[in-house]
Amino acid sequence: MGYIMELRKLVGTRPIILVGVTVLVKNAEGHVLLQKRTDSYDWGTIGGSLELGESFEEAARRELFEEAGLRAEELLFITNLSGKDFYYKYPHGDEVYNAIAVFEAIKVQGIPTINDDEGLELKYFSLEEPVENLNPNSYMILKKLGYIRNW
């Protein structure tokens, strides 16, 4: 059982600060890889929370492999995101304020494949047009990074 599940046994659904990572994977056309999530059935960026003792880079590599079956030769640190804009309430009621380290995966190896129970589908999106059913947290990440401009 992971750290967050253990913590939730103690605090229930109350808001917590959730430290995590987002890994942006782009194809040759510059489209961003998103996963259709099993908990909310919407499209979200690749990423997740840190486990105890794990670095941001270790978490990014683990999440990239678990959620998309990919490995990156290099992770390029982009920015940290946090604050009230990154509040999220999960469908089952857990509330979090995300503090996120964002990376871009460089020289990605593998074929996008779901390796865990958190995703239903993986697909590249251009982000020139609105993504139907985009996760609100992922929308905010992509908006803050300038990937979403006109919608």
C-alpha positions, 0 to 999 in steps of 0.5 A: 500500500502506498504512502497516500493510502496510508495517510488517508487512513489517518486523515480521511478525505480532508484536504492535504498537500499532495507532492507529485510530478507531471511528465509531459511526453510529446511526439514528433508533431509536438502533440502531448500524450494524455491518459484517460483516467479510471477514477474520473474517466477524463483525460489527464497528464502523465504523473502522480504523487511521490512515495516516501524517500523518492526524489522528483526525478525517480517519481517522474521516471516511475510514473512515466513507466507505470502509466505509459510504459515509456522510459526517458533518456533524460528528464528536463525540469520545466517548473514547479506549480502549486497554490489554490489553482491546483486544488482538486477534489477526486470523484471519491471525495479526497481533497488535495492541494497539488504541489507539482514538479513538471518535467518533459521527457526527452528521447522517449523509448517505448510504445505508449502502453498502460502498465497500471490500473490508473489508465484506460487509454493513451492518446496524443493530442495537439492542444490546438483545439479543446480536448473534450473531457480534459481533467481540470487539474491537467487543464490548469497545468497545461494552461499555466505552461502555455500549451493551451492558449485559445480555449 
